């Protein structure tokens, strides 16, 4: 992953990360609250040697003291020192239990022993530390004094600092616990967000598509939660962002497959409910608004929807032409005020694949290409049935619809493989249902000049044939009429 991928993950999962951080902080706070406060008290004992005071004796005594300090530090937590303290203060615990509360240390190259006691009672902590220093002094005096009569111990222990009653506890450290909790929660949230993104199999944006195929992305259609209520958004609300997406797609389509004479395309998808039918219908309207003579063919002979979307009679259509029951000029219906025509599917046949792959269908495709500037075939999804792949081989161009957040990566790979197996070229992909907010949001111009496949955008109301840009116009030489 690149840096921008991690930034996108953080933007996408910031709510999860923040929630886990707050939960961790709350847990750390609760843990700190339920903990019993503990206080620390420290007394210091100075270790010295008794000598006549000559320089050599002082040097030897100092060396001797430094060596002894470590031994005396270890002696602090032994029963010989702690048992007198327990008896004097009536602590009611064993020497091992008291030893767990006591820490003795000697700073490097010094003659001082720090005796620290941690207790839940601050007064008892100070009293215990002072009592231990007294007990240690007595024990060392007794050990180091020779057995001869009148002998004096060469080592002297003096309490250099008396332990005072602490006013604030050393445990729990609430600020530290909260900081650690926040750090753990933040790290856990980021880890879960990255793991979830790594395991995500759905396609979210164009980067996911680019990792699968090098086929160009023609455009992106923004998500509309009212798409089922108003499928023909270019006609119903031409100024909406979604309608503008179709006009951008129309502009990019003019420069697609420039070496191919015929401008016929199969509009299909990997699985159902990816928006292929609404994309084909709105693209057809946008092309007709630009002055092209367009035919929208409902080649989905299993679940036809174009007649319903376009509001035309669908009882007679493509299937009737293919079996010779109706003439082409009798079933093609004009739509709107422009040069858009619709060929419904007609009756649902028992053998859709055979009809779409028949010789009669090949002849019909050639006839439609000679009659119209652009022909769009709406077909079933590629993975459930083979209809789209069979028709795409004869048509010569495929516009593959990919729904963001719905289509899985393996489904897109399967659809591309199905077209490659029959030798059907993919002209381009269209991302549908793109979010308008968040890190994967679609923005104006995203598929325009900056993307590499676009050549501009049109904004405002529907474009009339006279006002359409030169790149969006189709030569008049190809606009022949149906023979009557």
PyMOL commands that set and color helices and strands:
alter all, ss='L'
color gray80, all
select helices_A, chain A and resi 3-12+14-34+55-75+79-89+95-99+122-144+174-199+206-210+233-236+241-253+276-289+306-310+318-322+328-331+352-356+359-371+387-395+409-421+470-472+476-478
alter helices_A, ss='H'
color red, helices_A
select strands_A, chain A and resi 39-49+102-105+112-119+155-161+217-222+264-269+294-298+333-335+340-343+374-378+398-403+426-434
alter strands_A, ss='S'
color yellow, strands_A
deselect
rebuild
show_as cartoon
